[in-house]
Amino acid sequence: MTEQATILCVDDEKNVLKALRRLFHEEDYEILLAESGREGLAILEEHNNVDLIVSDYRMPEMNGVDFLREVYTRWPDTVRIVLSGYADTAAVVEAVNLGHIYKFIPKPWNDEEVLSTIRSGLETKALRKQNDRLSQELQTKNQELEKLNKELLSVNENLESLVEKRTEELEIRHHILQVSQAILDVLPMVVVGIDTEDMIVNCNREADDLFNNATFGLLGFRRQTVLPKSINELIDTMLQQLDQTQKIMFRQQAYQCQICQLSPTTAQGYILVMIPLA
């Protein structure tokens, strides 16, 4: 369920504020009203969750552009829109070009244009927020990957001495396999290894989570029994077109997919890689 968006309307004319409130009466928005830039700033100090601001340009004491520049400094994530008469267009366009204002709407306005601009601005903010979240997740996973890479490098550098000290080589190999699997598990992509008999022989946590097998896992099962039909059809198609990538939508997420065939000299089979697209 998406959160209800909060919109702040600022205008020194009460009739304009009433008209804006009526305009949004059928929309699922929380509407806040202010009759001046100062009052608008006070409301923002009390409500830290304002998503979008619609402000008149011509207001006493503090005009709309100055007000929104102050908002940009203190609450840069808000979407900022200016209402202005045609005589003020040049000044507002200059402010827009400075990058502080999302759009300006001329007075008198067209209701559909205002609603469309509001929806577009809120969608832009939602996408920006999602991209920030994905970037943070990727940064976190990259840090984990870097840590694991250092551990693996340390293991490799000391492998010869470890072999001399240990009587059972399997213990070292098991440790390396654990680190390798840990690296696979923090990769921000889906990785599934499949042998020539269509049995899943390796996969990472992203694959288990995506295909809802986090409890029992995918290992040891034939892909046709545990992977969705659409994914199996994708694999069948891509096996006929190796070295080519393909974009798909799966569970409301876009992925760039590729089949990587293993070298016959080292192993038999192939790897399915699905990289999420922002």
N, C-alpha and C positions, 0 to 999 in steps of 0.2 A: 504494500500500500504506500503510495507516494505521500510525502508530507505536504500539508497545506501551505501554500506560498503566502508570504506576508508582503503587502504593498503599502508604501507610505506615499500619500498625495499631499503636496505642499502648494498652496495658492492663497494669496491674500484676499481673494473674493470667495465668500461663502457659497455663492450660487455655483461657482465652478466646482467647488468641492462636492456639493450636493449632486451635480451632474455626473461627476466621476464616480461617486458612490452608486448612483442609479445604473451607470454603465456596467458596473461589475456585479450587479445584484444576482445574475444567473451564474456567475463564475464561483468556483470553490476557492476564493481568496479571503484572507483576513485583511481588511482595509483599515488603515490608520490615517487620520487627517491632521494637518497642521496648517495654521494661517500665516506662518512666517518661517523664514529660514532658521531663526533662533529656536522657535518652537519645534521645528523639525529635528534639529540637533538634540534638543532635550528628549524627544521621543526616542531617538536612536540610542541615546545613552541608557534608556530604560529597557529598550527592546533590542537585544543583540542579534536577533534572528530575522531582521528585515532583509528580504531578498531583492526588492526592486523599489526604486523611487521615481515618482513622476512629479516634476517641479515646474512651476511657472517661471518664465524668465524675468519679467518685470515685477519686482516686489520691493517695497520700501526697506530701507536699512541694508538688506543683503539680497542682491539679485540671485536668480536661480543658478547661474553659472558659478558664482562665488560660493554659494551654498553647496553645490555638488562637488566643487573642488575640495572644500573642507571635508565633505563626506568621503571623497576618494582618498584623502590623506589618512583618515581615521578608520574608515570601513571600506577598504579597497575592493572587497568581494561583492559589494552590492552592484546591481545593474542600475545605471543612472540615465534617465530620460528627461528631456526638457520640452515643455510646451511654450511656444512663442508665437507672437504675431509676425506677419511677413516683414515688417519694418526691422525686426531684430534678427533676421535670418543671417546676415553677414557675421554678426558678433557670435551667434551660436555656432555657426559652421566653423569659425576659428577655434572655438572651445572643443568641438567634436574632433577637429584635426589634431589637437593636442593629445588626444587619446583618453581623455577623462570621462567622456560622455558617450553612451552607447548609441543613442539616436535622438533626433529632435523631431517633434510633431508640430506642424503649424496650426495656429488658431485662425478661424474655427476648425475644429478637427472633424474627421470622419470616424464614426464609432467603430466600424469594422477595422479601419487602419490602426486605431489605438489598441483594440483587442488583439489584432494580429501581431503588432509590435510587442505588446506585453508577453504574449505566448512565446514569441521568438526569443525575447530577452531571457525569460525564465528557462527555456530550453538550453540556451547558450550557457547560462550559469550552471545548470545541472550537468551538462557535458564537461564543463571546465572542472567541476567538483569531482566528477567521476575520473577524469584524466589525472587529477591531482592524487586521488586515492590509488589509482593503478600505478602511478609513478612512484608513490611512497612504498607500495607493496613490492614493486620491482627493485627499488633501492634496497629494501630490507633483505630480499632474497639474494641480491647481488653481494651484499655484505656477508650473508651466511655462506654463499658460494666461495667468496674470497677466503674466508676463514677455513673452509673445508679444503680448498685448493692448497693453502699453506700447510695444512695437516698432511695432505697427500704428498706434497713436495717433500715434507720432512720425512715421511715414511720412505719415499723413494731414495732420498739421500742417504738414509741410514739402513737401507735394505741389506746391503752386504754384511754390515756388522751384526744386524739382527739375526741373519741366517746363521752366522758363526756361533752366536750365543744360544740359539734355540735348537733343540733337537728335532722338533717337529715343524717342518716347513708349512704344514697345513694351517697352523695357527696364524702365521703371517699372511698367508693368502686369504684367510677368512677375514682378517682385519682390513685388508685392502678392498675386498669385496664389500664390506660394510661401509667403508668410506665412499667407494664408488656409488653404492646405492644411495647413500646420503646425499651425494652430489646430484644424482638424478632426481631425488625427492624435492630439492629446493629449486630445480630449474623451473622457470615460469612458463612451462609448456607441457603438453601431453606427450609422453614417450611410451610406446608399446613395442616390445620385441616379440616376433612371431617366427616359429621355425617352419620348415617345409611341409610339416603335417598340419599346419594351421593351429598349432598349440602355442599359447602365450607363455613365453619362457622368461620374460622380464618386463617390468613396467615401473613407473614411478607413482608417487602419491597423487599427482595431478590427474593421472589416468584413473586410479581407483576412485577418487572423489567425483570426477566427471561422469563416470559410468556407474556411480552408486554402488560400488563394491568395496567400500572402505573397510567393512567388517570381515568379509571372507576373501577379498582380493580376487585378482584375475588369473594369477599364476596357476598353470597346470590344466587350464580349461581350453577347449577349442574356441577360437574366436567367435564362431557362429553361434555358440551357446551363451556367451556372456556379453558380447558387444551388440549394440542396437543394430537393427536391420539397415538403417541408413549408413552407418559407419562401415558395415560389411560390404555394402554395395559400393561405397567409395573406395575401399581397399581393392575390390575386384576390378574396378575401373582403372585405378592408378597402377595396378600391377601390369596392365597392358600398355601403360604409358610411363615407364620409368623415367626419372630425371625431370619430370614435370610437376609443377605445383598446382594446387587447386584450392579455391576458396569455398567454404561451406558455412552455413548457419546451423548451429546446434545449441539447443536450449538458450535461445535469444543471445547468443554470442557468436561473433564471426571468427573463423579460424583460417589460417593459411596452412594447408596440408601437403605433406610430401612423403613418398615412400623411398627409403634408403636401403638398397640391397646390400647384404653382407658379402664380404669377399669369400669365394668358395674355398680359398686356401686356409682360412681361419675358422669359419663357421658357416652354417647353412641357414638361410632364412632372410628376413628383412625387418626393418624398423619403421613403424608409423610415427611421424612427428606432426603434432598439431599445435601451431603457434597462435595464441589469442591476439586478435587485432583490437587496438583501442577504438 
